[in-house]
Amino acid sequence: MRQVVKIGGSLLRSAGDFARAADYIAKFPEPPVVVVSAMKGITDMLLELEKTRSYLLYEEVLHRHIAVARSLGVEDRVSPLLKELEHALTLPKAEWSTDHFASFGERLSATILHAVLEKRGIPARLYIAPIETDSRFGNAEPLRLHHRDELSRGDAVAVVTGFIGRDGEGRYTTVGRGGSDYTATYIGKEIGARKVSLVTDAPGVMTADPKEVEDAEVLPLMSIQEAIEAARAGAKNFHPRTFIPVVEAGNMAVEVRSYSNPGTLITNLYSPPPYKVVTRCGQGSCVVGLAARELVKLGGVALGDYTVKLEIPPRQVHEFLVKPYIKYIK
Protein backbone atom coordinates (compact mmCIF):
# COMPACT_ATOMS: atom_id res chain seq x y z
CA MET A 1 0.00 0.00 0.00
CA ARG A 2 1.41 3.38 -1.03
CA GLN A 3 2.60 5.77 1.68
CA VAL A 4 2.12 9.54 1.79
CA VAL A 5 5.04 11.68 2.98
CA LYS A 6 4.87 15.40 3.68
CA ILE A 7 8.12 17.38 3.58
CA GLY A 8 7.72 20.49 5.74
CA GLY A 9 8.96 23.93 4.78
CA SER A 10 11.29 24.01 7.80
CA LEU A 11 13.32 21.35 5.95
CA LEU A 12 13.49 23.34 2.70
CA ARG A 13 15.78 26.33 3.06
CA SER A 14 18.70 25.64 0.71
CA ALA A 15 19.86 23.56 -2.25
CA GLY A 16 21.35 21.06 0.19
CA ASP A 17 17.95 20.67 1.85
CA PHE A 18 16.31 19.71 -1.46
CA ALA A 19 19.10 17.23 -2.11
CA ARG A 20 18.58 15.73 1.34
CA ALA A 21 14.84 15.46 0.73
CA ALA A 22 15.56 13.60 -2.52
CA ASP A 23 17.94 11.27 -0.67
CA TYR A 24 15.22 10.50 1.87
CA ILE A 25 12.58 9.82 -0.79
CA ALA A 26 14.93 7.56 -2.75
CA LYS A 27 15.20 5.18 0.23
CA PHE A 28 11.52 4.16 0.18
CA PRO A 29 11.03 0.59 -1.10
CA GLU A 30 7.91 1.75 -2.97
CA PRO A 31 7.76 5.24 -4.50
CA PRO A 32 5.67 7.41 -2.14
CA VAL A 33 3.32 10.31 -2.68
CA VAL A 34 5.35 13.32 -1.54
CA VAL A 35 3.43 16.41 -0.45
CA VAL A 36 5.71 19.46 -0.52
CA SER A 37 5.48 22.70 1.45
CA ALA A 38 6.85 26.07 0.37
CA MET A 39 10.41 26.94 1.31
CA LYS A 40 10.79 28.31 4.82
CA GLY A 41 9.46 31.88 5.05
CA ILE A 42 8.30 32.11 1.43
CA THR A 43 4.56 32.04 2.07
CA ASP A 44 4.81 35.09 4.34
CA MET A 45 6.81 36.89 1.65
CA LEU A 46 4.24 36.04 -1.01
CA LEU A 47 1.37 37.27 1.14
CA GLU A 48 3.21 40.54 1.69
CA LEU A 49 3.97 40.71 -2.03
CA GLU A 50 0.27 40.46 -2.84
CA LYS A 51 -0.42 43.41 -0.54
CA THR A 52 2.43 45.67 -1.66
CA ARG A 53 3.14 44.55 -5.24
CA SER A 54 6.74 45.51 -4.45
CA TYR A 55 9.18 44.64 -7.23
CA LEU A 56 12.04 44.58 -4.72
CA LEU A 57 10.22 41.92 -2.70
CA TYR A 58 9.52 40.00 -5.89
CA GLU A 59 13.23 40.03 -6.67
CA GLU A 60 13.97 38.63 -3.23
CA VAL A 61 11.59 35.72 -3.84
CA LEU A 62 13.10 35.24 -7.30
CA HIS A 63 16.71 35.24 -6.09
CA ARG A 64 16.03 32.75 -3.28
CA HIS A 65 14.55 30.24 -5.70
CA ILE A 66 16.98 30.89 -8.53
CA ALA A 67 19.93 30.42 -6.17
CA VAL A 68 18.61 27.05 -5.02
CA ALA A 69 17.58 25.88 -8.49
CA ARG A 70 20.86 27.00 -10.08
CA SER A 71 22.90 25.11 -7.48
CA LEU A 72 20.90 21.99 -8.27
CA GLY A 73 21.09 22.48 -12.04
CA VAL A 74 17.34 22.89 -12.52
CA GLU A 75 17.04 26.65 -13.05
CA ASP A 76 15.19 26.21 -16.32
CA ARG A 77 12.34 24.45 -14.51
CA VAL A 78 11.50 27.34 -12.19
CA SER A 79 12.07 30.26 -14.55
CA PRO A 80 8.57 30.05 -16.15
CA LEU A 81 6.92 30.08 -12.72
CA LEU A 82 8.94 33.10 -11.63
CA LYS A 83 7.92 34.93 -14.82
CA GLU A 84 4.31 34.06 -14.03
CA LEU A 85 4.76 35.51 -10.54
CA GLU A 86 6.21 38.69 -12.05
CA HIS A 87 3.14 38.99 -14.26
CA ALA A 88 0.91 38.51 -11.21
CA LEU A 89 2.17 41.87 -9.93
CA THR A 90 -0.02 43.48 -12.58
CA LEU A 91 -3.18 41.55 -11.74
CA PRO A 92 -6.06 43.30 -9.98
CA LYS A 93 -6.68 42.68 -6.32
CA ALA A 94 -9.66 40.38 -5.92
CA GLU A 95 -11.08 37.76 -3.59
CA TRP A 96 -8.85 35.15 -5.25
CA SER A 97 -5.62 37.14 -5.57
CA THR A 98 -4.17 36.36 -2.12
CA ASP A 99 -4.48 32.63 -2.70
CA HIS A 100 -3.10 33.03 -6.22
CA PHE A 101 0.06 34.67 -4.87
CA ALA A 102 0.36 32.18 -2.01
CA SER A 103 0.18 29.26 -4.44
CA PHE A 104 3.59 30.07 -5.90
CA GLY A 105 5.43 28.87 -2.78
CA GLU A 106 4.33 25.27 -3.09
CA ARG A 107 4.37 25.33 -6.88
CA LEU A 108 8.01 26.43 -6.90
CA SER A 109 9.26 24.05 -4.20
CA ALA A 110 7.41 21.04 -5.66
CA THR A 111 8.78 21.86 -9.12
CA ILE A 112 12.34 22.02 -7.76
CA LEU A 113 12.06 18.72 -5.88
CA HIS A 114 10.47 17.00 -8.87
CA ALA A 115 13.27 18.25 -11.12
CA VAL A 116 15.94 17.04 -8.68
CA LEU A 117 14.41 13.56 -8.57
CA GLU A 118 14.25 13.37 -12.36
CA LYS A 119 17.83 14.57 -12.68
CA ARG A 120 18.88 11.70 -10.43
CA GLY A 121 17.08 9.23 -12.64
CA ILE A 122 14.29 8.60 -10.12
CA PRO A 123 10.93 8.21 -11.92
CA ALA A 124 8.66 11.00 -10.70
CA ARG A 125 5.51 12.83 -11.73
CA LEU A 126 4.51 16.36 -10.69
CA TYR A 127 0.96 17.18 -9.64
CA ILE A 128 0.11 20.85 -9.19
CA ALA A 129 -2.99 21.40 -7.03
CA PRO A 130 -4.75 18.10 -7.87
CA ILE A 131 -7.37 18.74 -5.16
CA GLU A 132 -10.55 20.47 -6.32
CA THR A 133 -12.01 22.70 -3.60
CA ASP A 134 -14.87 25.08 -3.07
CA SER A 135 -14.25 28.81 -3.52
CA ARG A 136 -13.77 29.82 0.12
CA PHE A 137 -10.42 31.45 -0.53
CA GLY A 138 -8.05 31.21 2.42
CA ASN A 139 -9.94 28.32 4.02
CA ALA A 140 -11.14 26.17 1.16
CA GLU A 141 -12.79 22.79 1.63
CA PRO A 142 -11.60 19.85 -0.51
CA LEU A 143 -14.29 18.37 -2.73
CA ARG A 144 -12.48 15.71 -4.75
CA LEU A 145 -9.04 14.45 -5.69
CA HIS A 146 -8.20 14.44 -9.37
CA HIS A 147 -5.76 11.80 -10.73
CA ARG A 148 -6.68 9.48 -7.86
CA ASP A 149 -5.88 6.32 -9.80
CA GLU A 150 -2.49 7.66 -10.86
CA LEU A 151 -1.70 8.76 -7.31
CA SER A 152 -2.70 5.34 -6.01
CA ARG A 153 -0.20 3.56 -8.26
CA GLY A 154 3.33 3.10 -7.04
CA ASP A 155 5.24 3.11 -10.32
CA ALA A 156 6.78 6.57 -9.77
CA VAL A 157 7.21 9.13 -7.01
CA ALA A 158 4.22 11.48 -7.04
CA VAL A 159 5.31 15.00 -6.08
CA VAL A 160 2.25 17.00 -5.01
CA THR A 161 1.85 20.60 -3.91
CA GLY A 162 0.63 20.93 -0.34
CA PHE A 163 -1.63 23.70 0.99
CA ILE A 164 -3.21 24.61 -2.36
CA GLY A 165 -6.06 23.45 -4.56
CA ARG A 166 -8.22 24.85 -7.35
CA ASP A 167 -11.87 25.71 -7.42
CA GLY A 168 -14.33 24.79 -10.17
CA GLU A 169 -13.16 27.77 -12.25
CA GLY A 170 -9.51 26.72 -12.04
CA ARG A 171 -8.50 29.48 -9.61
CA TYR A 172 -5.93 28.63 -6.98
CA THR A 173 -7.24 28.23 -3.44
CA THR A 174 -5.59 27.54 -0.09
CA VAL A 175 -6.87 25.42 2.78
CA GLY A 176 -5.37 27.60 5.54
CA ARG A 177 -1.92 28.01 7.06
CA GLY A 178 -0.30 24.74 7.97
CA GLY A 179 -2.44 23.18 5.27
CA SER A 180 0.19 20.84 3.84
CA ASP A 181 -0.45 18.45 6.76
CA TYR A 182 -4.14 18.51 5.87
CA THR A 183 -3.37 18.01 2.19
CA ALA A 184 -1.29 14.94 3.06
CA THR A 185 -3.93 13.28 5.24
CA TYR A 186 -6.69 14.10 2.75
CA ILE A 187 -4.74 12.48 -0.10
CA GLY A 188 -3.90 9.56 2.19
CA LYS A 189 -7.58 8.95 2.85
CA GLU A 190 -8.50 9.26 -0.83
CA ILE A 191 -5.91 6.74 -2.04
CA GLY A 192 -6.35 4.32 0.86
CA ALA A 193 -2.92 4.84 2.42
CA ARG A 194 -2.25 3.09 5.72
CA LYS A 195 0.21 5.70 6.96
CA VAL A 196 0.97 9.37 6.41
CA SER A 197 4.38 10.65 7.52
CA LEU A 198 4.66 14.34 8.42
CA VAL A 199 8.38 15.05 8.23
CA THR A 200 9.55 18.20 10.02
CA ASP A 201 12.63 19.56 11.79
CA ALA A 202 11.18 18.33 15.11
CA PRO A 203 11.77 14.73 16.25
CA GLY A 204 8.06 14.18 16.92
CA VAL A 205 5.31 15.40 19.23
CA MET A 206 6.96 16.50 22.48
CA THR A 207 5.62 16.24 26.03
CA ALA A 208 6.18 20.02 26.26
CA ASP A 209 7.80 22.86 24.37
CA PRO A 210 11.54 22.09 24.70
CA LYS A 211 12.27 25.83 24.68
CA GLU A 212 10.32 26.09 27.92
CA VAL A 213 10.84 22.65 29.45
CA GLU A 214 14.38 21.34 29.02
CA ASP A 215 13.59 17.71 29.84
CA ALA A 216 10.69 17.40 27.41
CA GLU A 217 10.52 13.99 25.70
CA VAL A 218 9.30 12.70 22.35
CA LEU A 219 6.05 10.75 22.62
CA PRO A 220 6.15 7.46 20.72
CA LEU A 221 2.35 7.06 20.71
CA MET A 222 -0.76 9.23 20.82
CA SER A 223 -4.40 8.58 20.08
CA ILE A 224 -6.01 10.54 17.26
CA GLN A 225 -8.42 12.31 19.62
CA GLU A 226 -5.59 13.33 21.93
CA ALA A 227 -3.65 14.69 18.95
CA ILE A 228 -6.70 16.68 17.81
CA GLU A 229 -7.05 18.29 21.23
CA ALA A 230 -3.31 18.82 21.60
CA ALA A 231 -3.34 20.67 18.28
CA ARG A 232 -6.25 22.84 19.40
CA ALA A 233 -4.37 23.61 22.62
CA GLY A 234 -1.30 24.68 20.63
CA ALA A 235 0.98 21.75 21.43
CA LYS A 236 1.71 21.12 17.75
CA ASN A 237 1.10 23.49 14.89
CA PHE A 238 -1.17 21.15 12.97
CA HIS A 239 -3.81 22.50 10.64
CA PRO A 240 -7.05 22.23 12.67
CA ARG A 241 -8.49 19.83 10.08
CA THR A 242 -5.41 17.59 9.79
CA PHE A 243 -7.00 14.63 11.53
CA ILE A 244 -10.48 14.78 10.01
CA PRO A 245 -9.45 12.55 7.07
CA VAL A 246 -7.70 10.22 9.52
CA VAL A 247 -10.88 9.77 11.53
CA GLU A 248 -12.89 9.30 8.33
CA ALA A 249 -10.43 6.74 6.97
CA GLY A 250 -10.62 4.67 10.16
CA ASN A 251 -7.48 2.59 9.60
CA MET A 252 -4.90 5.24 8.70
CA ALA A 253 -2.08 6.27 11.05
CA VAL A 254 -0.10 9.51 11.12
CA GLU A 255 3.60 9.58 11.90
CA VAL A 256 5.19 12.87 13.03
CA ARG A 257 8.92 12.53 12.57
CA SER A 258 12.23 13.95 11.43
CA TYR A 259 14.42 12.37 8.75
CA SER A 260 16.38 10.42 11.36
CA ASN A 261 13.86 9.91 14.18
CA PRO A 262 10.72 7.73 13.83
CA GLY A 263 9.00 10.18 16.16
CA THR A 264 5.35 9.91 17.21
CA LEU A 265 2.79 7.46 15.83
CA ILE A 266 -0.77 8.75 16.05
CA THR A 267 -3.43 6.05 15.72
CA ASN A 268 -6.76 4.91 17.08
CA LEU A 269 -4.86 3.00 19.75
CA TYR A 270 -4.80 4.30 23.31
CA SER A 271 -1.64 4.00 25.35
CA PRO A 272 -0.05 5.24 28.57
CA PRO A 273 0.99 7.59 30.03
CA PRO A 274 -2.36 9.18 30.97
CA TYR A 275 -0.94 12.72 30.98
CA LYS A 276 0.91 13.19 27.72
CA VAL A 277 1.33 16.81 26.68
CA VAL A 278 1.54 20.13 28.47
CA THR A 279 1.55 23.44 26.64
CA ARG A 280 1.20 27.07 27.64
CA CYS A 281 -2.35 28.42 27.74
CA GLY A 282 -2.26 32.10 28.62
CA GLN A 283 -0.61 32.42 32.03
CA GLY A 284 -1.21 28.75 32.81
CA SER A 285 -1.03 25.42 31.07
CA CYS A 286 -3.16 23.03 29.06
CA VAL A 287 -2.73 19.35 29.85
CA VAL A 288 -3.75 16.80 27.22
CA GLY A 289 -4.12 13.09 27.90
CA LEU A 290 -6.51 10.26 28.56
CA ALA A 291 -6.88 11.04 32.25
CA ALA A 292 -6.66 14.83 32.01
CA ARG A 293 -10.27 15.29 33.09
CA GLU A 294 -9.30 13.93 36.51
CA LEU A 295 -7.39 17.17 37.02
CA VAL A 296 -10.68 19.01 37.39
CA LYS A 297 -10.57 17.71 40.96
CA LEU A 298 -7.40 19.75 41.44
CA GLY A 299 -9.01 22.96 40.22
CA GLY A 300 -8.55 22.49 36.50
CA VAL A 301 -11.07 23.65 33.90
CA ALA A 302 -12.16 21.04 31.36
CA LEU A 303 -11.70 22.24 27.77
CA GLY A 304 -12.47 18.97 26.01
CA ASP A 305 -12.67 15.23 26.52
CA TYR A 306 -8.91 15.02 27.01
CA THR A 307 -7.87 18.60 27.78
CA VAL A 308 -7.81 20.55 31.05
CA LYS A 309 -6.52 24.03 31.76
CA LEU A 310 -4.52 24.63 34.95
CA GLU A 311 -3.30 27.94 36.35
CA ILE A 312 0.20 26.52 36.74
CA PRO A 313 3.27 27.17 34.53
CA PRO A 314 4.15 24.40 32.04
CA ARG A 315 7.48 23.65 33.70
CA GLN A 316 5.81 22.77 37.00
CA VAL A 317 3.00 20.80 35.37
CA HIS A 318 5.53 18.80 33.35
CA GLU A 319 7.61 18.13 36.46
CA PHE A 320 4.75 16.79 38.57
CA LEU A 321 2.25 15.34 36.08
CA VAL A 322 4.16 14.27 32.97
CA LYS A 323 7.70 13.48 34.08
CA PRO A 324 6.66 10.69 36.51
CA TYR A 325 5.28 8.79 33.50
CA ILE A 326 8.22 9.34 31.15
CA LYS A 327 9.70 6.00 32.27
CA TYR A 328 6.79 4.33 30.46
CA ILE A 329 7.67 5.87 27.11
CA LYS A 330 11.39 5.11 27.03
C-alpha positions in Angstrom: 0.0 0.0 0.0 1.4 3.4 -1.0 2.6 5.8 1.7 2.1 9.5 1.8 5.0 11.7 3.0 4.9 15.4 3.7 8.1 17.4 3.6 7.7 20.5 5.7 9.0 23.9 4.8 11.3 24.0 7.8 13.3 21.4 6.0 13.5 23.3 2.7 15.8 26.3 3.1 18.7 25.6 0.7 19.9 23.6 -2.2 21.3 21.1 0.2 18.0 20.7 1.8 16.3 19.7 -1.5 19.1 17.2 -2.1 18.6 15.7 1.3 14.8 15.5 0.7 15.6 13.6 -2.5 17.9 11.3 -0.7 15.2 10.5 1.9 12.6 9.8 -0.8 14.9 7.6 -2.7 15.2 5.2 0.2 11.5 4.2 0.2 11.0 0.6 -1.1 7.9 1.7 -3.0 7.8 5.2 -4.5 5.7 7.4 -2.1 3.3 10.3 -2.7 5.4 13.3 -1.5 3.4 16.4 -0.4 5.7 19.5 -0.5 5.5 22.7 1.5 6.8 26.1 0.4 10.4 26.9 1.3 10.8 28.3 4.8 9.5 31.9 5.0 8.3 32.1 1.4 4.6 32.0 2.1 4.8 35.1 4.3 6.8 36.9 1.7 4.2 36.0 -1.0 1.4 37.3 1.1 3.2 40.5 1.7 4.0 40.7 -2.0 0.3 40.5 -2.8 -0.4 43.4 -0.5 2.4 45.7 -1.7 3.1 44.5 -5.2 6.7 45.5 -4.4 9.2 44.6 -7.2 12.0 44.6 -4.7 10.2 41.9 -2.7 9.5 40.0 -5.9 13.2 40.0 -6.7 14.0 38.6 -3.2 11.6 35.7 -3.8 13.1 35.2 -7.3 16.7 35.2 -6.1 16.0 32.7 -3.3 14.6 30.2 -5.7 17.0 30.9 -8.5 19.9 30.4 -6.2 18.6 27.1 -5.0 17.6 25.9 -8.5 20.9 27.0 -10.1 22.9 25.1 -7.5 20.9 22.0 -8.3 21.1 22.5 -12.0 17.3 22.9 -12.5 17.0 26.7 -13.0 15.2 26.2 -16.3 12.3 24.4 -14.5 11.5 27.3 -12.2 12.1 30.3 -14.5 8.6 30.0 -16.2 6.9 30.1 -12.7 8.9 33.1 -11.6 7.9 34.9 -14.8 4.3 34.1 -14.0 4.8 35.5 -10.5 6.2 38.7 -12.1 3.1 39.0 -14.3 0.9 38.5 -11.2 2.2 41.9 -9.9 0.0 43.5 -12.6 -3.2 41.5 -11.7 -6.1 43.3 -10.0 -6.7 42.7 -6.3 -9.7 40.4 -5.9 -11.1 37.8 -3.6 -8.9 35.2 -5.3 -5.6 37.1 -5.6 -4.2 36.4 -2.1 -4.5 32.6 -2.7 -3.1 33.0 -6.2 0.1 34.7 -4.9 0.4 32.2 -2.0 0.2 29.3 -4.4 3.6 30.1 -5.9 5.4 28.9 -2.8 4.3 25.3 -3.1 4.4 25.3 -6.9 8.0 26.4 -6.9 9.3 24.1 -4.2 7.4 21.0 -5.7 8.8 21.9 -9.1 12.3 22.0 -7.8 12.1 18.7 -5.9 10.5 17.0 -8.9 13.3 18.3 -11.1 15.9 17.0 -8.7 14.4 13.6 -8.6 14.2 13.4 -12.4 17.8 14.6 -12.7 18.9 11.7 -10.4 17.1 9.2 -12.6 14.3 8.6 -10.1 10.9 8.2 -11.9 8.7 11.0 -10.7 5.5 12.8 -11.7 4.5 16.4 -10.7 1.0 17.2 -9.6 0.1 20.9 -9.2 -3.0 21.4 -7.0 -4.8 18.1 -7.9 -7.4 18.7 -5.2 -10.5 20.5 -6.3 -12.0 22.7 -3.6 -14.9 25.1 -3.1 -14.2 28.8 -3.5 -13.8 29.8 0.1 -10.4 31.5 -0.5 -8.1 31.2 2.4 -9.9 28.3 4.0 -11.1 26.2 1.2 -12.8 22.8 1.6 -11.6 19.9 -0.5 -14.3 18.4 -2.7 -12.5 15.7 -4.8 -9.0 14.5 -5.7 -8.2 14.4 -9.4 -5.8 11.8 -10.7 -6.7 9.5 -7.9 -5.9 6.3 -9.8 -2.5 7.7 -10.9 -1.7 8.8 -7.3 -2.7 5.3 -6.0 -0.2 3.6 -8.3 3.3 3.1 -7.0 5.2 3.1 -10.3 6.8 6.6 -9.8 7.2 9.1 -7.0 4.2 11.5 -7.0 5.3 15.0 -6.1 2.2 17.0 -5.0 1.8 20.6 -3.9 0.6 20.9 -0.3 -1.6 23.7 1.0 -3.2 24.6 -2.4 -6.1 23.4 -4.6 -8.2 24.8 -7.3 -11.9 25.7 -7.4 -14.3 24.8 -10.2 -13.2 27.8 -12.2 -9.5 26.7 -12.0 -8.5 29.5 -9.6 -5.9 28.6 -7.0 -7.2 28.2 -3.4 -5.6 27.5 -0.1 -6.9 25.4 2.8 -5.4 27.6 5.5 -1.9 28.0 7.1 -0.3 24.7 8.0 -2.4 23.2 5.3 0.2 20.8 3.8 -0.4 18.5 6.8 -4.1 18.5 5.9 -3.4 18.0 2.2 -1.3 14.9 3.1 -3.9 13.3 5.2 -6.7 14.1 2.7 -4.7 12.5 -0.1 -3.9 9.6 2.2 -7.6 9.0 2.8 -8.5 9.3 -0.8 -5.9 6.7 -2.0 -6.4 4.3 0.9 -2.9 4.8 2.4 -2.2 3.1 5.7 0.2 5.7 7.0 1.0 9.4 6.4 4.4 10.7 7.5 4.7 14.3 8.4 8.4 15.0 8.2 9.6 18.2 10.0 12.6 19.6 11.8 11.2 18.3 15.1 11.8 14.7 16.3 8.1 14.2 16.9 5.3 15.4 19.2 7.0 16.5 22.5 5.6 16.2 26.0 6.2 20.0 26.3 7.8 22.9 24.4 11.5 22.1 24.7 12.3 25.8 24.7 10.3 26.1 27.9 10.8 22.6 29.4 14.4 21.3 29.0 13.6 17.7 29.8 10.7 17.4 27.4 10.5 14.0 25.7 9.3 12.7 22.3 6.1 10.7 22.6 6.2 7.5 20.7 2.3 7.1 20.7 -0.8 9.2 20.8 -4.4 8.6 20.1 -6.0 10.5 17.3 -8.4 12.3 19.6 -5.6 13.3 21.9 -3.7 14.7 19.0 -6.7 16.7 17.8 -7.1 18.3 21.2 -3.3 18.8 21.6 -3.3 20.7 18.3 -6.2 22.8 19.4 -4.4 23.6 22.6 -1.3 24.7 20.6 1.0 21.8 21.4 1.7 21.1 17.8 1.1 23.5 14.9 -1.2 21.2 13.0 -3.8 22.5 10.6 -7.1 22.2 12.7 -8.5 19.8 10.1 -5.4 17.6 9.8 -7.0 14.6 11.5 -10.5 14.8 10.0 -9.5 12.6 7.1 -7.7 10.2 9.5 -10.9 9.8 11.5 -12.9 9.3 8.3 -10.4 6.7 7.0 -10.6 4.7 10.2 -7.5 2.6 9.6 -4.9 5.2 8.7 -2.1 6.3 11.1 -0.1 9.5 11.1 3.6 9.6 11.9 5.2 12.9 13.0 8.9 12.5 12.6 12.2 14.0 11.4 14.4 12.4 8.8 16.4 10.4 11.4 13.9 9.9 14.2 10.7 7.7 13.8 9.0 10.2 16.2 5.3 9.9 17.2 2.8 7.5 15.8 -0.8 8.8 16.0 -3.4 6.0 15.7 -6.8 4.9 17.1 -4.9 3.0 19.7 -4.8 4.3 23.3 -1.6 4.0 25.3 0.0 5.2 28.6 1.0 7.6 30.0 -2.4 9.2 31.0 -0.9 12.7 31.0 0.9 13.2 27.7 1.3 16.8 26.7 1.5 20.1 28.5 1.6 23.4 26.6 1.2 27.1 27.6 -2.3 28.4 27.7 -2.3 32.1 28.6 -0.6 32.4 32.0 -1.2 28.8 32.8 -1.0 25.4 31.1 -3.2 23.0 29.1 -2.7 19.4 29.9 -3.8 16.8 27.2 -4.1 13.1 27.9 -6.5 10.3 28.6 -6.9 11.0 32.2 -6.7 14.8 32.0 -10.3 15.3 33.1 -9.3 13.9 36.5 -7.4 17.2 37.0 -10.7 19.0 37.4 -10.6 17.7 41.0 -7.4 19.8 41.4 -9.0 23.0 40.2 -8.5 22.5 36.5 -11.1 23.6 33.9 -12.2 21.0 31.4 -11.7 22.2 27.8 -12.5 19.0 26.0 -12.7 15.2 26.5 -8.9 15.0 27.0 -7.9 18.6 27.8 -7.8 20.6 31.0 -6.5 24.0 31.8 -4.5 24.6 35.0 -3.3 27.9 36.4 0.2 26.5 36.7 3.3 27.2 34.5 4.1 24.4 32.0 7.5 23.6 33.7 5.8 22.8 37.0 3.0 20.8 35.4 5.5 18.8 33.4 7.6 18.1 36.5 4.8 16.8 38.6 2.2 15.3 36.1 4.2 14.3 33.0 7.7 13.5 34.1 6.7 10.7 36.5 5.3 8.8 33.5 8.2 9.3 31.2 9.7 6.0 32.3 6.8 4.3 30.5 7.7 5.9 27.1 11.4 5.1 27.0 
